[in-house]
Amino acid sequence: MEIIGFGMSQITTFLLVLARVGGIFTTAPLMSNVHLSPMVRVATALALTFVFVPMVHYDATGFDMLRYLVALTKEIAIGLAMGFLVSLMFAAIQMAGAYVDLQVGFGFAQIVDPMSNEQNAVMGQFQNLVATLLFLSINGHHMMIRGLADSFAVVPIGEVVFSPTAAGGIMKVFAIIFIAALKIGAPVVGAIFLTDVALGILARTVPQLNVFVVGFPAKIMVGYAVILAVLPIAFAVMNSLFGGMHRDLVALLRLLRA
């Protein structure tokens, strides 16, 4: 059976590869951005699928529709999982910024994040934009596509297994990402905590002093000073996080291998 020169095996393989590529394009940052035209995303996904199809072999002998639909669902799930892992890196960085906002007092100034069309505080948006620029500068999108290409060798089509053991391993991969977020936000949060302790001692020492009026600008000044001081460290942590993205994607895929 052939359709426009393509046999049944090529068509089924193409759709399975497209399902995995489409899954990562649905959840991965930049590719899933609301400001990116759907036509551009579809065209890019189709172009990458044509590139990846020669790397994949799917045996369509004795074709069973139910078995094929299960395989298609698994491919969509693995693409979504890969994209979610990358987006989780950005979410962790944004979470670190949001926690800093909460401690400094910027949580009151909720503004709209142009990258996600959601409400996000000042430092959360700042760190999200910085992470996006750093991601592009180190060719993180190329690493993501390379991880997608390697995924067909690590987890061949139809050999995905979702088991409790895999779930535990996936949680360990996610834990590494959240530790990176703590490294970014901890210095600022620690400095603000010490500032709160100093203000508490000052309030007990000088009861006539309005600590709220003095403390709010003091925490902002300390917050800005520490943010600027630890910015190189934050860059190093983000660079390490994005630099290990291909490694983390492969580790995630190996947990899903049959």
C-alpha positions as CSV (number, residue, x, y, z in Angstrom):
1,M,0.0,0.0,0.0
2,E,1.5,3.3,-1.1
3,I,0.3,6.9,-0.8
4,I,2.0,9.4,-3.1
5,G,5.1,7.2,-3.4
6,F,5.3,6.5,0.4
7,G,4.7,3.0,1.7
8,M,2.8,2.1,4.8
9,S,6.0,1.7,6.8
10,Q,7.3,5.2,5.9
11,I,3.9,6.8,6.7
12,T,3.5,5.2,10.1
13,T,7.2,6.0,11.0
14,F,6.7,9.6,9.9
15,L,3.6,10.1,12.1
16,L,5.4,8.5,15.1
17,V,8.4,10.8,14.7
18,L,6.1,13.8,14.2
19,A,4.3,12.9,17.5
20,R,7.6,13.0,19.5
21,V,8.7,16.2,17.8
22,G,5.3,17.8,18.2
23,G,5.3,16.9,21.9
24,I,8.5,18.7,22.6
25,F,7.3,21.7,20.5
26,T,4.2,21.9,22.7
27,T,6.0,22.3,26.1
28,A,9.6,23.4,25.4
29,P,10.4,27.1,26.1
30,L,10.8,29.4,23.1
31,M,9.2,26.8,20.8
32,S,6.0,26.9,22.7
33,N,6.0,30.7,23.1
34,V,2.6,32.2,22.6
35,H,4.1,34.9,20.4
36,L,5.6,32.4,18.0
37,S,3.3,31.8,15.0
38,P,1.6,28.4,15.0
39,M,2.5,28.1,11.3
40,V,6.2,28.6,12.1
41,R,6.0,25.9,14.8
42,V,4.2,23.4,12.5
43,A,6.6,24.1,9.6
44,T,9.7,23.7,11.9
45,A,8.3,20.5,13.4
46,L,7.6,19.0,10.0
47,A,11.1,20.0,8.7
48,L,12.7,18.3,11.7
49,T,10.6,15.3,11.3
50,F,11.7,14.8,7.7
51,V,15.3,15.0,9.0
52,F,14.8,12.5,11.8
53,V,12.7,9.9,9.8
54,P,15.8,8.3,8.1
55,M,17.2,7.7,11.6
56,V,14.2,5.7,12.7
57,H,12.8,2.3,11.7
58,Y,9.4,1.1,12.7
59,D,8.2,-2.4,11.7
60,A,4.6,-2.0,10.3
61,T,4.3,-5.7,9.4
62,G,1.0,-7.0,10.7
63,F,-0.2,-3.5,11.3
64,D,-2.6,-3.2,14.3
65,M,-4.4,0.1,14.7
66,L,-4.8,-0.3,18.5
67,R,-1.1,-1.1,19.0
68,Y,-0.2,1.8,16.7
69,L,-2.4,4.3,18.6
70,V,-0.7,3.2,21.9
71,A,2.7,3.7,20.3
72,L,1.6,7.1,19.1
73,T,0.4,8.1,22.5
74,K,3.7,7.0,24.0
75,E,5.7,9.1,21.5
76,I,3.6,12.2,22.3
77,A,4.2,11.6,26.0
78,I,8.0,11.3,25.6
79,G,8.1,14.5,23.6
80,L,6.0,16.3,26.2
81,A,8.3,14.9,29.0
82,M,11.4,16.2,27.2
83,G,9.9,19.6,26.6
84,F,8.7,19.8,30.2
85,L,12.2,19.0,31.5
86,V,13.6,22.0,29.6
87,S,10.7,24.3,30.6
88,L,11.2,23.2,34.2
89,M,14.7,24.7,34.1
90,F,13.1,28.1,33.2
91,A,10.4,27.6,35.8
92,A,13.0,26.9,38.5
93,I,14.9,30.1,37.6
94,Q,11.7,32.1,37.6
95,M,10.7,30.5,40.9
96,A,14.0,31.7,42.5
97,G,13.3,35.2,41.2
98,A,9.7,35.1,42.6
99,Y,11.0,34.0,46.0
100,V,13.4,36.9,46.0
101,D,10.5,39.2,45.1
102,L,8.6,37.9,48.1
103,Q,11.4,38.5,50.5
104,V,12.5,41.9,49.2
105,G,8.9,43.3,48.8
106,F,8.6,43.3,45.0
107,G,5.7,40.9,45.2
108,F,3.4,43.8,45.3
109,A,4.4,44.9,41.9
110,Q,2.9,42.2,39.8
111,I,3.3,42.8,36.1
112,V,2.6,40.7,33.0
113,D,5.4,38.5,31.7
114,P,5.5,39.0,27.9
115,M,7.1,35.5,27.5
116,S,4.2,33.6,29.1
117,N,1.3,36.1,29.3
118,E,1.1,35.4,33.0
119,Q,1.5,37.7,36.1
120,N,5.0,37.7,37.3
121,A,6.9,39.9,39.7
122,V,9.9,42.1,38.9
123,M,12.8,39.8,39.7
124,G,11.0,36.7,38.4
125,Q,10.6,38.4,35.0
126,F,14.1,39.8,35.1
127,Q,15.6,36.4,35.7
128,N,13.3,34.8,33.2
129,L,14.5,37.2,30.5
130,V,18.2,36.8,31.5
131,A,17.8,33.0,31.4
132,T,16.2,33.2,27.9
133,L,19.1,35.4,26.6
134,L,21.7,33.1,28.1
135,F,19.8,30.1,26.7
136,L,20.1,31.5,23.2
137,S,23.6,32.8,23.6
138,I,25.0,29.3,24.4
139,N,22.8,27.7,21.7
140,G,20.6,25.9,24.1
141,H,18.0,25.4,21.4
142,H,20.6,23.5,19.4
143,M,21.3,21.3,22.4
144,M,17.6,20.6,22.8
145,I,17.3,19.6,19.1
146,R,20.4,17.5,19.4
147,G,18.9,15.8,22.5
148,L,15.7,15.2,20.4
149,A,17.8,13.6,17.6
150,D,19.7,11.4,20.1
151,S,16.4,10.4,21.7
152,F,15.6,8.1,18.8
153,A,18.8,6.1,19.5
154,V,18.4,6.1,23.3
155,V,14.7,5.2,23.2
156,P,13.7,3.7,19.8
157,I,10.2,4.1,18.6
158,G,7.8,1.9,20.5
159,E,10.2,1.0,23.3
160,V,9.0,3.5,25.9
161,V,8.1,2.2,29.4
162,F,6.6,4.2,32.2
163,S,7.4,2.3,35.5
164,P,7.6,3.3,39.2
165,T,11.4,2.9,38.9
166,A,11.5,5.4,36.1
167,A,9.3,7.8,38.0
168,G,11.8,7.8,40.9
169,G,14.7,8.4,38.6
170,I,12.8,11.3,37.0
171,M,12.2,12.9,40.4
172,K,16.0,12.8,41.0
173,V,16.6,14.6,37.7
174,F,14.0,17.2,38.6
175,A,15.6,17.6,42.1
176,I,18.9,18.7,40.5
177,I,17.0,21.5,38.7
178,F,15.4,22.8,41.9
179,I,18.7,22.7,43.7
180,A,20.0,25.1,41.0
181,A,17.1,27.4,41.7
182,L,18.0,27.4,45.4
183,K,21.6,28.3,44.6
184,I,20.4,31.3,42.6
185,G,18.0,32.6,45.2
186,A,19.6,31.6,48.5
187,P,22.2,34.4,48.8
188,V,19.6,37.1,48.4
189,V,17.1,35.4,50.7
190,G,19.9,34.9,53.3
191,A,20.8,38.6,53.1
192,I,17.2,39.7,53.5
193,F,16.8,37.4,56.4
194,L,19.8,39.0,58.2
195,T,18.3,42.4,57.3
196,D,15.0,41.4,59.0
197,V,16.9,40.2,62.1
198,A,18.7,43.5,62.2
199,L,15.5,45.5,61.9
200,G,13.9,43.3,64.6
201,I,16.8,44.2,67.0
202,L,16.5,47.8,66.0
203,A,12.8,47.8,66.7
204,R,13.4,46.4,70.2
205,T,16.2,48.9,70.8
206,V,14.4,52.0,69.5
207,P,10.6,51.5,70.0
208,Q,9.8,55.0,68.7
209,L,11.2,54.1,65.2
210,N,8.7,53.0,62.6
211,V,10.4,49.9,61.4
212,F,8.0,49.3,58.5
213,V,8.7,52.7,57.0
214,V,12.5,52.2,57.4
215,G,12.6,48.6,56.7
216,F,10.9,48.6,53.3
217,P,13.5,50.8,51.5
218,A,16.3,49.2,53.5
219,K,15.3,45.7,52.3
220,I,15.1,47.0,48.7
221,M,18.5,48.5,48.9
222,V,20.1,45.4,50.4
223,G,18.3,43.2,47.9
224,Y,19.5,45.2,44.9
225,A,23.1,45.3,46.3
226,V,23.2,41.5,46.9
227,I,21.5,40.8,43.5
228,L,24.2,42.7,41.7
229,A,26.9,41.1,43.8
230,V,25.8,37.5,43.1
231,L,24.8,38.1,39.5
232,P,28.0,36.4,38.2
233,I,27.2,33.4,40.4
234,A,23.7,33.3,39.1
235,F,25.0,33.4,35.5
236,A,27.4,30.5,36.3
237,V,24.6,28.4,37.8
238,M,22.3,29.1,34.8
239,N,25.1,28.3,32.4
240,S,25.8,25.0,34.2
241,L,22.1,24.2,34.2
242,F,21.6,24.8,30.5
243,G,25.0,23.3,29.6
244,G,24.0,20.0,31.2
245,M,20.6,20.0,29.4
246,H,21.7,17.4,26.8
247,R,23.0,15.2,29.6
248,D,19.8,15.6,31.6
249,L,17.6,14.8,28.5
250,V,19.6,11.6,27.8
251,A,19.4,10.6,31.5
252,L,15.6,11.2,31.4
253,L,15.3,9.1,28.2
254,R,17.3,6.2,29.6
255,L,14.8,5.9,32.5
256,L,12.1,5.5,29.9
257,R,13.9,2.7,28.0
258,A,12.3,-0.7,28.0
